[in-house]
């Protein structure tokens, strides 16, 4: 019987993937992320979207998305990358980590390619960003590392149109593809899920050190603007000691100007028996991180005006006041210097008219 009869059907959206090599037993190994998946013909990697088809790796979700929305940049979250601007956001399906607390599990854990309803070329996405007045495009909802070829091509198409691009990622990627990926990204928010390898191993099926290495690489070796988010889960990664260790590492290895966001967990996926994070935990974490020497520490997924406000590290003036994703007041000039003491505020700032606001606007792209 012809073996091809048993081979899984290749999606029409599949394209040749990069970062793999042939190994023994007619298998190939994916070199994109530290999982190093070794695949027989027809098998998919842990991310589900990279597949061995006839001895070569294919990305099965190229050009397809789980949906497009216009979001506020603060939702990524990015507070120092053109605050108040609109960003065209999209993702695909799958993920290369297996977080038991995933807040977007219906997308990142999906193995149903029929969920990918919207199709668009990189050029089509760039054109849509221009048409909708978006200042940038975000690769988000699931991790863009696993659709790196699509994200890179889209970033290049956006660059030709003067549109910036942002990666919202867990940073679980090998150094070589990371060099190519972050070379074309203008901004990134990296999800530093905890500060112990035990947490990464037991709750994410991954490891901490590769993420720390990527954070250092992005900040020190690229022009990509970096912010970090840690989702605080009660009883799992919210102790004073762990928060202090995390904040001190950021201050020491990356510097005090890298913004750090602490966001609130809500019961979901395989951890629906864990209570939601109280606002007091975020406030406590923010104070610990500020005391550790960080200049910009934020709280997320809660209404907290103080925790959402950008303060000048020089004179402590409130420069950009926020409530969740809503900018209530912006007193920061476009040169990024505090109008009260001239301290330079880290980040990228511009006057873009009225802030986009907290709304989320689903949009459809025309097929190209």
HELIX and SHEET records of a PDB file:
HELIX    1   1 UNK A    3  UNK A    6  5                                   4    
HELIX    2   2 UNK A   73  UNK A   75  5                                   3    
HELIX    3   3 UNK A  105  UNK A  108  1                                   4    
HELIX    4   4 UNK A  113  UNK A  115  5                                   3    
HELIX    5   5 UNK A  122  UNK A  131  1                                  10    
HELIX    6   6 UNK A  144  UNK A  147  5                                   4    
HELIX    7   7 UNK A  148  UNK A  160  1                                  13    
HELIX    8   8 UNK A  175  UNK A  182  1                                   8    
HELIX    9   9 UNK A  197  UNK A  199  1                                   3    
HELIX   10  10 UNK A  200  UNK A  204  3                                   5    
HELIX   11  11 UNK A  209  UNK A  221  1                                  13    
HELIX   12  12 UNK A  240  UNK A  249  1                                  10    
HELIX   13  13 UNK A  250  UNK A  254  3                                   5    
HELIX   14  14 UNK A  279  UNK A  291  1                                  13    
HELIX   15  15 UNK A  305  UNK A  308  1                                   4    
SHEET    1   A 3 UNK A  15  UNK A  16  0                                        
SHEET    2   A 3 UNK A  56  UNK A  59 -1                                        
SHEET    3   A 3 UNK A  50  UNK A  53 -1                                        
SHEET    1   B 3 UNK A  20  UNK A  22  0                                        
SHEET    2   B 3 UNK A  28  UNK A  30 -1                                        
SHEET    3   B 3 UNK A  38  UNK A  39 -1                                        
SHEET    1   C 2 UNK A  64  UNK A  65  0                                        
SHEET    2   C 2 UNK A 118  UNK A 119 -1                                        
SHEET    1   D 9 UNK A 297  UNK A 300  0                                        
SHEET    2   D 9 UNK A 259  UNK A 264  1                                        
SHEET    3   D 9 UNK A 225  UNK A 232  1                                        
SHEET    4   D 9 UNK A 187  UNK A 191  1                                        
SHEET    5   D 9 UNK A 164  UNK A 169  1                                        
SHEET    6   D 9 UNK A 136  UNK A 139  1                                        
SHEET    7   D 9 UNK A  86  UNK A  91  1                                        
SHEET    8   D 9 UNK A  67  UNK A  72 -1                                        
SHEET    9   D 9 UNK A 361  UNK A 363 -1                                        
SHEET    1   E 3 UNK A 310  UNK A 311  0                                        
SHEET    2   E 3 UNK A 318  UNK A 323 -1                                        
SHEET    3   E 3 UNK A 326  UNK A 330 -1                                        
END                                                                             
